[in-house]
Amino acid sequence: MSRTTRIPTLWAGLAGVVAIGAVAGGLVTAAAQQQPQLQATGITTTTVKQAIGTPRIPLEVRAVPRLAPRVSVACAAPVDVNIAVNPATRGGGGNQPQTPPLPQKQPKKMSFNMRTEEKAVWYSLVDTIPPIGHTASITVNPVRLLEGNRKVGTLVSGEVKFREVVRDIPLNGPEAQNLQTVQALLRDLSTASDATLGKLAPISLPQYTLPAAGIQVMRARLEETYEIDGIGKDTVELTGWIAVRHGTPRAAMGATEVTWETAVLDTEFVGMNLKGTSDLFGDVVVTLDTTRPSHGQVGRIEIPELARYALLAKLQKDTVAEPPAAPAPKSSRREKK
């Protein structure tokens, strides 16, 4: 159930900065760190782009109560996806039965099979790896969508609403063995029904703790805003699963030890299936474009200031939107935790 929230002047001002930064023309390469490739896991990283004109200022994370007392680290996750509007099939994977044909009395729905022209970069401030719960994750730079070689739309923005880990598998063997483990997991996911995935119990993750190399499957709920040229714009709620692999933690440039505050991990999207329905477009299915690797990083990394502003604004908005806890009746006792 939705509720109306009064957003303070700080949120309005920061939102304005984000809006201005989002329309800044062109892209430049962010300051890149010289990082070794992970031979043990096979994950390698690429540079992340940011909008021109975003000022370089520190993010005051301690201004947001939910980030205290420890410092949250950043995550930058570029990803290429396929976005199908009213596809021939729907479901958890490619082997699902076809949707029954629409009754003849209904008009024929539009159909698009689009892909991102360049990577959409998701940014987060995280206290667990991978991020779970209501941790803010956003993409702020619009990305054009192609059908074939023709530009037909735009992925305007996105926001993750909730994530929980339901499979957590270590990857500590030779790379050939690790790849077999990943592929076997993805085959299982491709044939699993929504009901089967929904029954998997969530796995808790400790905060401010570096994980060993592994792969996690997350149930996810997010919103993405699409604009299809000549048709219109709509925000679609998507639900489903995302599979992400991460490597062994290593010390960031200039650091001499591997701790939560000093480590970097390489990451890779390896699978995805998200579904939703738009009042304007119809059924929407988002899958990973496996023809283009989607590598990222999490830890003590630098992210664009546009993303920093947007994340701070999102966190501030969420904090304000949360209703104050009601005082307990005098006759009741608080439950022990």
C-alpha positions as CSV (number, residue, x, y, z in Angstrom):
1,M,0.0,0.0,0.0
2,S,1.5,3.3,-1.0
3,R,1.8,6.3,1.3
4,T,2.5,10.0,0.8
5,T,5.7,11.2,2.3
6,R,7.0,14.7,2.7
7,I,10.5,14.9,1.3
8,P,12.7,17.5,3.0
9,T,14.6,20.3,1.2
10,L,17.8,18.2,1.2
11,W,16.1,15.4,-0.8
12,A,14.7,17.9,-3.3
13,G,18.0,19.6,-3.8
14,L,19.9,16.4,-4.3
15,A,17.3,15.1,-6.7
16,G,17.8,18.2,-8.7
17,V,21.5,17.6,-8.9
18,V,20.9,14.1,-10.1
19,A,18.5,15.3,-12.7
20,I,21.0,17.8,-14.0
21,G,23.8,15.3,-14.0
22,A,21.8,12.7,-15.8
23,V,21.4,14.9,-18.9
24,A,25.0,16.0,-19.0
25,G,26.3,15.2,-22.5
26,G,28.9,12.6,-23.2
27,L,30.8,10.1,-21.2
28,V,34.3,9.9,-19.8
29,T,36.2,7.0,-18.3
30,A,36.3,7.1,-14.5
31,A,39.6,7.0,-12.7
32,A,40.8,3.4,-13.2
33,Q,42.7,1.4,-10.7
34,Q,45.5,-0.9,-11.9
35,Q,44.1,-4.2,-10.6
36,P,45.5,-7.7,-11.3
37,Q,43.2,-10.3,-13.0
38,L,41.9,-13.1,-10.8
39,Q,43.5,-16.2,-12.3
40,A,41.8,-18.4,-9.7
41,T,38.3,-17.4,-10.8
42,G,38.6,-16.1,-14.3
43,I,36.8,-12.9,-13.6
44,T,38.3,-9.7,-15.1
45,T,37.1,-6.1,-14.9
46,T,36.6,-3.2,-17.2
47,T,36.4,0.5,-16.6
48,V,33.2,2.2,-15.6
49,K,31.9,5.4,-17.3
50,Q,30.4,8.4,-15.7
51,A,28.7,11.6,-16.9
52,I,30.7,14.7,-17.7
53,G,30.4,17.6,-15.2
54,T,29.8,15.7,-12.0
55,P,31.9,17.3,-9.2
56,R,34.3,15.2,-7.2
57,I,33.2,15.5,-3.6
58,P,33.1,12.9,-0.8
59,L,29.9,11.1,0.1
60,E,29.0,11.8,3.7
61,V,27.7,8.4,4.5
62,R,27.5,9.1,8.2
63,A,24.8,11.7,7.5
64,V,22.4,8.7,6.9
65,P,21.6,6.8,10.1
66,R,21.3,3.4,8.5
67,L,24.9,3.5,7.3
68,A,26.3,4.0,10.8
69,P,28.4,2.9,12.6
70,R,30.5,1.1,10.0
71,V,31.5,2.5,6.6
72,S,29.6,1.0,3.7
73,V,31.6,0.1,0.6
74,A,30.6,0.8,-2.9
75,C,29.6,-1.6,-5.7
76,A,29.6,-0.8,-9.5
77,A,28.0,-3.5,-11.6
78,P,27.8,-2.9,-15.3
79,V,25.4,-5.3,-17.1
80,D,24.1,-5.9,-20.7
81,V,20.6,-7.2,-20.9
82,N,17.9,-8.3,-23.3
83,I,14.5,-6.8,-22.9
84,A,11.6,-8.6,-24.6
85,V,8.2,-7.0,-24.7
86,N,5.3,-9.5,-25.2
87,P,7.6,-12.4,-26.0
88,A,6.2,-15.7,-27.3
89,T,7.1,-17.4,-24.0
90,R,7.1,-16.4,-20.3
91,G,8.4,-18.2,-17.3
92,G,11.5,-19.1,-15.3
93,G,13.6,-20.2,-18.3
94,G,13.9,-21.1,-22.0
95,N,12.1,-24.5,-21.7
96,Q,8.8,-23.1,-20.4
97,P,5.6,-23.9,-22.4
98,Q,4.3,-21.2,-24.8
99,T,1.7,-18.8,-23.5
100,P,-1.8,-19.7,-24.9
101,P,-2.8,-17.5,-27.9
102,L,-4.8,-14.4,-27.1
103,P,-8.6,-14.4,-27.9
104,Q,-9.3,-13.1,-31.4
105,K,-11.4,-10.2,-30.0
106,Q,-8.3,-8.7,-28.4
107,P,-6.1,-6.4,-30.5
108,K,-2.6,-7.7,-31.4
109,K,0.0,-6.6,-28.9
110,M,3.2,-4.8,-29.9
111,S,6.3,-7.0,-29.7
112,F,9.9,-6.0,-29.3
113,N,13.2,-7.9,-28.7
114,M,15.6,-5.3,-27.5
115,R,19.1,-5.2,-26.1
116,T,21.1,-2.5,-24.3
117,E,23.4,-0.6,-26.7
118,E,25.9,-0.2,-23.9
119,K,26.1,-1.4,-20.3
120,A,23.7,-0.2,-17.7
121,V,25.8,0.4,-14.6
122,W,24.1,-0.4,-11.2
123,Y,25.6,1.4,-8.2
124,S,25.1,0.5,-4.5
125,L,26.5,1.2,-1.1
126,V,26.6,-2.1,0.6
127,D,27.1,-3.6,4.1
128,T,26.9,-7.2,2.8
129,I,28.4,-8.8,-0.3
130,P,26.3,-9.3,-2.3
131,P,23.8,-6.6,-1.3
132,I,20.6,-7.9,0.2
133,G,17.4,-6.6,1.7
134,H,16.4,-3.0,0.9
135,T,20.0,-1.8,0.2
136,A,19.8,1.0,-2.3
137,S,20.9,0.1,-5.8
138,I,20.3,2.4,-8.7
139,T,21.2,3.0,-12.3
140,V,21.2,6.7,-13.3
141,N,22.6,7.0,-16.8
142,P,20.0,6.4,-19.6
143,V,21.0,3.6,-22.0
144,R,19.6,3.2,-25.5
145,L,17.8,0.0,-26.5
146,L,18.4,-1.6,-29.9
147,E,16.3,-4.0,-31.9
148,G,18.7,-5.4,-34.4
149,N,20.8,-2.3,-35.3
150,R,17.9,0.1,-34.9
151,K,17.5,2.3,-31.8
152,V,13.9,1.9,-30.6
153,G,13.9,2.9,-27.0
154,T,15.7,3.8,-23.8
155,L,16.3,2.2,-20.4
156,V,15.8,5.5,-18.5
157,S,16.6,4.4,-15.0
158,G,16.3,1.6,-12.5
159,E,16.0,0.9,-8.8
160,V,16.3,-2.3,-6.8
161,K,13.6,-2.7,-4.2
162,F,14.6,-5.9,-2.5
163,R,17.0,-8.8,-2.8
164,E,17.6,-12.0,-0.8
165,V,20.1,-14.8,-1.4
166,V,18.6,-18.3,-1.9
167,R,21.6,-20.2,-3.2
168,D,25.2,-19.7,-2.1
169,I,27.8,-22.0,-3.6
170,P,31.6,-21.7,-3.0
171,L,33.9,-21.7,-6.0
172,N,37.3,-22.8,-4.7
173,G,38.5,-25.3,-7.3
174,P,40.3,-25.0,-10.6
175,E,38.7,-22.6,-13.0
176,A,37.4,-25.4,-15.3
177,Q,35.7,-27.0,-12.3
178,N,34.2,-23.6,-11.3
179,L,32.8,-23.0,-14.7
180,Q,31.1,-26.5,-14.7
181,T,29.6,-25.6,-11.3
182,V,28.3,-22.3,-12.6
183,Q,26.8,-23.8,-15.8
184,A,25.1,-26.7,-13.9
185,L,23.5,-24.1,-11.6
186,L,22.3,-22.0,-14.5
187,R,20.8,-25.1,-16.2
188,D,18.8,-25.9,-13.0
189,L,17.6,-22.3,-12.8
190,S,16.5,-22.3,-16.5
191,T,14.1,-25.1,-15.9
192,A,12.9,-24.2,-12.4
193,S,9.3,-22.8,-12.1
194,D,8.5,-19.6,-10.3
195,A,6.8,-21.7,-7.6
196,T,10.0,-23.8,-7.1
197,L,12.2,-20.7,-6.8
198,G,9.7,-19.1,-4.5
199,K,10.0,-22.0,-2.0
200,L,13.8,-21.6,-1.6
201,A,14.6,-20.4,1.9
202,P,16.5,-17.1,2.2
203,I,20.1,-17.3,3.4
204,S,21.3,-14.7,5.9
205,L,24.6,-12.9,5.3
206,P,26.8,-11.3,8.0
207,Q,27.3,-7.6,7.7
208,Y,30.8,-6.1,7.0
209,T,32.2,-9.5,6.2
210,L,34.3,-10.4,3.2
211,P,33.1,-13.6,1.5
212,A,35.2,-16.2,-0.1
213,A,34.9,-16.7,-3.9
214,G,31.5,-18.1,-4.9
215,I,28.3,-17.6,-6.8
216,Q,25.0,-16.5,-5.3
217,V,21.4,-16.6,-6.6
218,M,19.2,-13.8,-5.4
219,R,15.4,-13.4,-5.6
220,A,15.0,-9.8,-6.6
221,R,12.3,-7.2,-7.0
222,L,13.1,-4.0,-8.9
223,E,11.6,-1.2,-11.0
224,E,12.9,-0.1,-14.4
225,T,11.6,2.8,-16.4
226,Y,11.5,2.2,-20.2
227,E,10.6,4.6,-23.0
228,I,9.8,3.1,-26.4
229,D,10.1,5.7,-29.2
230,G,6.7,6.8,-30.6
231,I,4.8,4.8,-27.9
232,G,5.5,6.3,-24.5
233,K,7.2,5.7,-21.1
234,D,6.3,3.4,-18.2
235,T,7.8,2.1,-15.0
236,V,7.6,-1.6,-14.7
237,E,8.0,-3.7,-11.5
238,L,10.1,-6.8,-12.2
239,T,10.5,-9.9,-10.1
240,G,12.6,-13.0,-10.6
241,W,16.2,-14.1,-10.0
242,I,19.7,-12.8,-10.6
243,A,22.9,-14.9,-10.4
244,V,26.2,-13.1,-9.5
245,R,29.7,-14.5,-9.2
246,H,32.5,-12.9,-7.2
247,G,36.2,-13.5,-6.8
248,T,38.6,-13.7,-3.9
249,P,39.0,-10.4,-1.9
250,R,42.3,-8.6,-2.5
251,A,43.8,-5.4,-1.1
252,A,42.8,-2.2,-2.9
253,M,45.6,0.0,-4.5
254,G,47.7,1.5,-1.7
255,A,46.4,-0.9,1.0
256,T,48.6,-3.4,2.8
257,E,45.9,-5.6,4.3
258,V,42.6,-7.2,3.2
259,T,39.8,-5.9,5.4
260,W,36.2,-4.8,4.8
261,E,37.5,-1.2,4.5
262,T,40.4,-1.9,2.2
263,A,39.5,-4.9,0.0
264,V,38.2,-5.1,-3.6
265,L,36.3,-8.1,-5.2
266,D,35.7,-8.6,-8.9
267,T,32.2,-9.6,-9.8
268,E,30.3,-10.9,-12.8
269,F,26.6,-11.3,-13.6
270,V,26.2,-14.8,-14.9
271,G,22.4,-15.2,-15.2
272,M,19.2,-13.3,-14.9
273,N,15.4,-13.8,-15.5
274,L,13.1,-11.0,-14.4
275,K,9.4,-10.6,-15.4
276,G,6.8,-7.9,-15.1
277,T,3.8,-6.4,-16.8
278,S,3.4,-2.8,-18.0
279,D,0.0,-1.2,-18.4
280,L,1.4,0.5,-21.5
281,F,3.6,-2.1,-23.2
282,G,2.3,-5.5,-21.9
283,D,4.5,-8.4,-20.6
284,V,8.2,-7.6,-20.1
285,V,11.0,-10.2,-19.7
286,V,14.6,-9.2,-18.9
287,T,17.4,-11.6,-19.3
288,L,21.2,-11.4,-19.2
289,D,22.9,-10.9,-22.6
290,T,25.5,-13.7,-22.3
291,T,27.3,-12.6,-25.5
292,R,28.8,-9.7,-23.7
293,P,30.5,-10.3,-20.3
294,S,29.2,-8.1,-17.4
295,H,32.1,-7.6,-15.0
296,G,32.1,-5.2,-12.1
297,Q,33.7,-4.5,-8.7
298,V,32.7,-4.2,-5.1
299,G,34.7,-2.9,-2.1
300,R,36.9,0.2,-1.7
301,I,36.3,1.5,-5.2
302,E,35.6,4.9,-6.7
303,I,32.2,5.5,-8.2
304,P,30.9,8.6,-10.1
305,E,29.8,11.5,-8.1
306,L,26.4,11.5,-10.0
307,A,25.8,8.0,-8.5
308,R,27.0,9.1,-5.1
309,Y,24.5,12.0,-5.0
310,A,21.7,9.7,-6.2
311,L,22.5,7.0,-3.6
312,L,22.7,9.6,-0.8
313,A,19.4,11.1,-1.9
314,K,17.8,7.6,-2.1
315,L,19.0,6.6,1.3
316,Q,17.8,10.0,2.8
317,K,14.4,9.5,1.2
318,D,14.0,6.0,2.5
319,T,15.0,7.1,6.0
320,V,12.4,9.9,6.0
321,A,9.8,7.6,4.5
322,E,10.1,5.1,7.3
323,P,7.4,5.9,9.9
324,P,8.7,6.4,13.5
325,A,8.3,3.3,15.7
326,A,5.2,3.5,17.8
327,P,5.8,3.5,21.6
328,A,5.0,0.1,23.2
329,P,2.1,0.0,25.7
330,K,3.2,0.3,29.3
331,S,1.8,-3.1,30.1
332,S,3.7,-4.9,27.4
333,R,7.3,-6.3,27.3
334,R,9.7,-6.0,24.4
335,E,10.5,-9.3,22.8
336,K,14.1,-10.4,23.4
337,K,16.3,-10.7,20.4
